[in-house]
Amino acid sequence: MENNIAQDAQFAAEYHADVDAGKIAEIYAEAYLNAVKVENSLNETAAIDSAVEEFASFIEVLQKQKNFDAILKSAMISSSEKMALIEKAISKNASKMFMNFLRIVAKRNRLDILAIIFFRTRELLDKQHKRIPVVITTATRIDAELLVTLSDKLRGIVGGEPIIRTVIDQGAIGGLVVRVGDTVYDASLSTQLKNVRKQMIEQSAKEIQNRREKFQDN
């Protein structure tokens, strides 16, 4: 669940936020993680993972409850009213740390960028654990076995654990394009991905053959 929420939050950051909002979100993200560290110095790693998961769960609620999300983003509703709704909705199950964090964000009228703050939080944590977001664009769906092979290849390239998101683009026939941040690796030019590209082509050929056989049977 968390990876899907992170991806959705990333899209929000990329397409709906200006540069200033992204910078502001990063400040809140750093403050949140630092507060968790200070409160849980004896079990820091587990506490941070739990805090980020709690944040992810709240973002998921906002994505499912569009009216709730719209209220938090509205400039017509006061911060105190927004916070009252949040407390009514989640205070029974939320941690004291997370509620205090939301109160600070609300007090500074930044509840409208919560999804972006979450993405920055997830991004900072990924950097600490050397988890690298990777976007893979292919012409056809990548099966589980091939995805494992590709992940192994990428691990050596990116210098960390690749967190893969796949995108299908039928225009990329037989192609495989890997994006890591601002760097794009084209499989046709990368020796390290050459074998994986070959597997992709073979997989595409098999799918075409299977479709042809089904057509002939009909």
C-alpha positions as CSV (number, residue, x, y, z in Angstrom):
1,M,0.0,0.0,0.0
2,E,2.7,2.5,1.0
3,N,4.5,2.4,-2.3
4,N,1.3,3.1,-4.2
5,I,0.5,6.0,-1.9
6,A,4.0,7.3,-2.4
7,Q,3.6,7.1,-6.1
8,D,0.3,9.0,-6.1
9,A,1.8,11.6,-3.8
10,Q,4.8,11.9,-6.2
11,F,2.4,12.6,-9.1
12,A,0.7,15.3,-6.9
13,A,4.1,16.9,-6.3
14,E,5.2,16.7,-9.9
15,Y,2.0,18.0,-11.5
16,H,0.2,20.1,-9.0
17,A,2.9,21.9,-7.0
18,D,5.1,24.8,-7.8
19,V,8.8,24.9,-6.8
20,D,8.1,26.9,-3.7
21,A,5.5,24.4,-2.4
22,G,8.0,21.6,-2.9
23,K,10.6,23.4,-0.9
24,I,8.2,24.2,1.9
25,A,7.0,20.6,1.9
26,E,10.6,19.4,2.3
27,I,11.0,21.6,5.4
28,Y,8.0,20.0,7.0
29,A,9.1,16.5,6.0
30,E,12.5,17.0,7.6
31,A,10.9,18.4,10.8
32,Y,8.6,15.5,11.1
33,L,11.3,12.9,10.7
34,N,13.6,14.7,13.1
35,A,10.9,14.9,15.7
36,V,10.3,11.2,15.4
37,K,14.0,10.5,15.8
38,V,14.2,12.7,19.0
39,E,11.3,11.0,20.6
40,N,12.5,7.5,19.7
41,S,16.3,7.6,19.9
42,L,16.5,4.0,21.2
43,N,14.5,2.5,18.4
44,E,14.8,5.1,15.7
45,T,14.5,3.0,12.5
46,A,11.3,1.2,13.5
47,A,9.7,4.4,14.8
48,I,10.4,6.3,11.6
49,D,9.0,3.5,9.5
50,S,5.9,3.4,11.6
51,A,5.5,7.2,11.4
52,V,5.8,7.2,7.6
53,E,3.3,4.3,7.4
54,E,0.8,6.3,9.6
55,F,1.3,9.3,7.3
56,A,0.7,7.1,4.3
57,S,-2.6,5.8,5.8
58,F,-3.8,9.3,6.3
59,I,-3.0,10.3,2.7
60,E,-4.9,7.2,1.6
61,V,-8.0,8.4,3.5
62,L,-7.8,11.8,1.8
63,Q,-7.6,10.1,-1.6
64,K,-10.7,8.1,-0.9
65,Q,-12.6,10.9,0.8
66,K,-12.5,13.6,-1.9
67,N,-14.8,15.9,0.1
68,F,-12.5,15.7,3.1
69,D,-9.5,16.4,0.9
70,A,-11.3,19.4,-0.7
71,I,-12.1,20.9,2.7
72,L,-8.4,20.7,3.8
73,K,-7.4,22.5,0.6
74,S,-10.1,25.1,0.8
75,A,-9.1,28.7,1.5
76,M,-12.6,29.4,2.6
77,I,-12.4,27.2,5.7
78,S,-10.3,28.2,8.7
79,S,-7.4,26.2,10.0
80,S,-9.1,25.6,13.3
81,E,-12.2,24.2,11.6
82,K,-10.0,21.9,9.4
83,M,-8.1,20.7,12.5
84,A,-11.4,20.0,14.3
85,L,-12.5,17.8,11.5
86,I,-9.2,15.9,11.4
87,E,-9.3,15.3,15.2
88,K,-12.9,14.0,14.9
89,A,-11.9,11.7,12.1
90,I,-8.6,10.2,13.3
91,S,-7.6,11.3,16.8
92,K,-8.8,8.1,18.5
93,N,-6.4,6.0,16.4
94,A,-3.6,8.4,15.5
95,S,-0.4,8.8,17.5
96,K,0.2,11.9,19.6
97,M,3.3,12.6,17.4
98,F,1.3,12.6,14.2
99,M,-1.5,14.7,15.6
100,N,0.9,17.3,16.9
101,F,2.5,17.4,13.4
102,L,-0.8,18.0,11.8
103,R,-1.7,20.7,14.2
104,I,1.6,22.5,13.3
105,V,0.9,22.2,9.6
106,A,-2.7,23.4,10.1
107,K,-1.6,26.4,12.2
108,R,0.7,27.5,9.4
109,N,-2.1,27.0,6.8
110,R,-0.3,24.2,4.9
111,L,-2.8,21.4,5.0
112,D,-3.3,21.9,1.3
113,I,0.1,20.4,0.5
114,L,-0.1,17.4,2.8
115,A,0.3,15.0,-0.2
116,I,3.5,16.8,-1.2
117,I,4.8,16.8,2.3
118,F,4.2,13.0,2.4
119,F,6.1,12.5,-0.8
120,R,9.1,14.5,0.5
121,T,9.0,12.5,3.7
122,R,9.0,9.3,1.8
123,E,11.8,10.6,-0.5
124,L,14.0,11.5,2.5
125,L,13.5,8.1,4.1
126,D,14.3,6.4,0.8
127,K,17.5,8.3,0.6
128,Q,18.5,7.3,4.1
129,H,17.9,3.6,3.2
130,K,19.4,4.0,-0.2
131,R,16.1,3.1,-1.9
132,I,16.1,4.6,-5.4
133,P,12.8,5.4,-7.2
134,V,12.9,3.9,-10.8
135,V,10.4,4.3,-13.6
136,I,10.5,1.6,-16.2
137,T,8.7,2.1,-19.5
138,T,8.0,-0.9,-21.7
139,A,5.8,-1.8,-24.7
140,T,4.2,-4.8,-22.8
141,R,3.6,-5.8,-19.3
142,I,6.7,-7.1,-17.4
143,D,6.1,-10.5,-15.8
144,A,7.3,-11.1,-12.2
145,E,10.3,-13.2,-13.1
146,L,11.6,-10.6,-15.6
147,L,11.0,-7.8,-13.0
148,V,13.2,-9.7,-10.5
149,T,16.0,-10.0,-13.2
150,L,15.7,-6.3,-14.1
151,S,15.8,-5.3,-10.4
152,D,19.0,-7.3,-9.9
153,K,20.6,-5.6,-13.0
154,L,19.5,-2.1,-11.8
155,R,20.8,-2.6,-8.3
156,G,24.4,-2.4,-9.5
157,I,23.6,0.6,-11.7
158,V,21.8,2.8,-9.2
159,G,23.9,1.9,-6.2
160,G,21.0,1.1,-4.0
161,E,17.7,-0.8,-3.8
162,P,15.5,0.1,-6.8
163,I,11.9,0.9,-6.0
164,I,10.3,0.2,-9.4
165,R,7.2,1.7,-10.9
166,T,6.2,0.3,-14.4
167,V,4.6,2.2,-17.2
168,I,3.3,0.6,-20.4
169,D,3.8,2.6,-23.6
170,Q,2.8,0.6,-26.7
171,G,4.8,3.0,-28.8
172,A,8.0,1.6,-27.3
173,I,7.8,-1.6,-29.3
174,G,10.5,-4.0,-28.1
175,G,11.9,-1.1,-26.1
176,L,12.9,-0.7,-22.5
177,V,13.5,2.8,-21.0
178,V,14.6,3.2,-17.4
179,R,14.4,6.6,-15.7
180,V,16.3,7.2,-12.4
181,G,15.6,10.8,-11.4
182,D,16.7,13.0,-14.3
183,T,18.8,10.2,-15.9
184,V,17.3,8.1,-18.6
185,Y,18.8,4.8,-19.6
186,D,17.9,3.4,-23.0
187,A,18.3,-0.3,-23.0
188,S,19.4,-0.2,-26.7
189,L,22.4,1.8,-25.5
190,S,23.1,0.3,-22.1
191,T,25.3,-2.9,-22.1
192,Q,24.2,-3.7,-18.6
193,L,20.5,-3.9,-19.7
194,K,21.1,-5.5,-23.0
195,N,20.1,-9.0,-21.9
196,V,17.0,-7.7,-20.2
197,R,16.0,-5.9,-23.4
198,K,16.4,-9.2,-25.3
199,Q,14.1,-10.9,-22.9
200,M,11.5,-8.1,-23.4
201,I,11.7,-8.6,-27.2
202,E,11.3,-12.3,-26.8
203,Q,8.3,-11.8,-24.5
204,S,6.7,-9.4,-27.0
205,A,7.2,-11.9,-29.8
206,K,5.6,-14.7,-27.8
207,E,2.6,-12.5,-27.0
208,I,2.2,-11.6,-30.7
209,Q,2.4,-15.3,-31.6
210,N,-0.2,-16.3,-29.0
211,R,-2.6,-13.7,-30.3
212,R,-2.0,-14.9,-33.9
213,E,-2.8,-18.5,-32.9
214,K,-5.9,-17.4,-31.1
215,F,-7.0,-15.5,-34.1
216,Q,-6.4,-18.5,-36.4
217,D,-8.3,-20.8,-34.0
218,N,-11.3,-18.5,-34.2
